[in-house]
Amino acid sequence: PEAVETLPTIIKNKSYNIKPMSVEEAAMQMDLLDKDFFVFTNASSGNINVLHKRNDGNFGLIEPIK
């Protein structure tokens, strides 16, 4: 029998209001909301960033390069 490959399905779509803030403010918001990640506009660069909790308990910051 031939295996049928299935692609993952997007089961939830969520919109975010991304406000300009510092990385420190984003970390506080993420903690207050008890989330594993937080999407925000970095006030110093004007770019959209993603802050996420790492398995070691620290935070990681994803910044796009234009």
C-alpha positions in Angstrom: 0.0 0.0 0.0 1.2 3.5 -0.9 1.4 6.0 2.0 -0.6 9.2 1.5 1.2 12.4 2.7 -1.0 14.9 4.4 -0.1 18.5 5.1 -0.7 20.2 8.5 -3.9 22.1 8.6 -4.3 25.6 10.1 -7.0 25.2 12.7 -7.0 28.6 14.3 -6.4 32.1 13.0 -5.8 34.9 15.4 -5.3 38.6 14.8 -3.1 40.8 17.1 -3.1 44.5 17.7 0.7 45.2 17.6 1.6 48.3 19.5 5.0 50.0 19.6 6.8 49.2 22.8 10.3 48.3 24.2 11.5 44.7 24.4 11.2 45.1 28.2 7.5 46.2 27.9 6.8 43.3 25.6 8.3 40.9 28.1 6.1 42.3 30.9 3.0 42.0 28.6 3.8 38.5 27.7 4.2 37.6 31.3 1.0 39.3 32.3 -0.9 37.5 29.5 0.8 34.2 30.4 1.8 33.5 26.8 4.7 31.7 25.3 5.3 34.4 22.6 4.4 38.0 22.0 4.3 39.9 18.7 4.9 43.7 18.9 6.4 46.6 17.1 9.8 47.4 18.5 9.6 51.1 19.4 13.4 51.6 18.8 13.5 50.1 15.3 9.9 50.3 14.1 10.0 46.7 13.0 7.7 43.9 14.0 9.4 41.6 16.5 8.5 38.3 18.2 9.5 37.6 21.8 9.3 34.0 22.9 10.0 32.0 26.0 12.9 29.5 25.7 13.0 26.1 27.3 15.8 27.3 29.6 13.5 29.9 31.1 15.0 32.9 29.3 13.5 34.9 26.4 14.4 34.9 22.7 13.9 37.8 20.4 13.2 37.4 16.7 14.0 40.5 14.6 13.6 40.8 10.9 16.4 42.0 8.7 15.3 44.4 5.9 
